[in-house]
Amino acid sequence: MGFARKITLVLISLLVLVSTLIGVFTYQTAYRQVEHSVGIETVGCANITTGLVDPNIIEQLAQGQQSGLASLEERLNWTVDHKSLFKEVFILSLDGVILAADSNLKGRGYAAGESFYLDKADVDMIKDMRHAVYSSVYTYDGAQLLSGYAPIFKDHDPNQDIIGMMVINFDASIIHDRTVEIVTLPFIIGGIIFVLTAIIVYFFIHRMIRPIEQLSLQVNRVAQGDLTVQPVTLSSKDEVGKLTRDFANMTVSLRQLITEANDMSLQVASSSQQLSASVDQTGKASEQTVNISQGLAEGAEKQLNSLEKSSTALQEMSDFVQHIVENTDNVSHAAVQSTVSAQKGVESIQLSVKQMNKMQDKMKQLSTNVETLGAHSREIQSILEIITDISAETNLLAINAAIEAARAGEYGSGFAVVASSVRKLAERSATSAQQIASIISFIVTQMESTANTMEEASHEVRHGTQLVKNAGLSFNEIELSSKTTEEAIEKVSAAIHQLSGNSKLLVQSIEQIIEIAYGTVDGAQSISAASEEHLAVMEEVDASATFLSSISEKLHTRIEKFKV
């Protein structure tokens, strides 16, 4: 759907909406005017009709007397017959009870004494204002009605009480018909004017929109990349003319911009390629620099590690030399002490030889004494054997005496006691002799063992004496060697002291070299890090150049779509 048709439909829709609102408002206004006119007509007729009825008859009807009902209803029928515009005429009490009805109301099934519709608000207004009123349009018993109410006063005196109401019903459907008759012609004329206006608006909008449609086609060609289009320019001063002129200027500016952008994209692509080539060369050089820096850093670290190990070894050697110095001093002191001790040892050995000789003499004397004791012990052992034999014989004699005493009876009882005591004494003597014999035998055995031990000890003493003499000779040699060692150790100690001083100087030199090596390692690492950063920057520049080249190519591809 075209833009002109859309605007036309929108405007027509707005006009239809406005016309509809105006039509509804016009209908409602006309309807209210007709309703008001009908209400005035019914009220006027109701007031006139009240003058045709006798108030006394109405009072009688209200009291239930039907004597004047027929004549009153004839008058009501006469009113309807002479005013066919009215639907029904009847008289109501203030309570809504029918007092008298015309033939039309009776034809609908209502009669005197029955109730009919009555709006309480209308009754209150009649009582308050004491003049005729008409109701709004209402529907009752299937009929759409408008009722006019006129009060009937006692004796027709407005100052007296209201005894009833004259009611004239009007067919409210006639109000709608009359309203339609009133507004039909204006609606027809308005519709014709609306159609003519819509046609005029369409052609006017189409004529006004045609340059915009042409401009839209040109914009579409520009959007597709055709900048060779010749824009349509209008001399009009309105917004459309200004839009066409602005579009023409925009097309010229865009053509120039695309041309310049194309040239710039080619230049950027060429520069990007040159930059990428330069970056590649720089990147290779940076990689070589990084490799060299890393090799330098690794070599410096290895050198530093070697120096640290050498420093540690030298420090350990210095400590070891210092320890040797201390040990040499100790050895030198020990050598001096050894010489002194060797001299003392010689003296001690000489005393030991003398003591060993004395000990050997004592051992010989002790061995002689042990042999003498052994001989006496053997003699005691022989005596004990004799005592044992005597005890055995005594025991036998005691046994025989006891036997003889037993034969003698009571004469031999005293002798039996003595014989028993002798026997016990002999047994105890034998037992003691055996114990002494065992002890003497043990002593003899120990004496023999002691004699053997003394002989061995004497032999060992003789051997020890010879060893001590040999040791004395060795100590003499040790004394001479100690003096020689002492002199050699003094010379070694002097050399080691000098070596210790040189080791300390060497350790200090190594520490200075290590400090320089640390600086070299830090510098190499810094150079390596800087080279890596430079390489990373070159890689980023290379990536940027590649990206810029790709963008330039894409831009050139896009620009080639335009025709300039």
Summary of the structure (lengths in Angstrom):
residues: 564
radius of gyration: 82.0
end to end distance: 32.2
largest distance: 213.0
contacts: 1615
relative contact order: 0.08
helix: 82%
strand: 7%
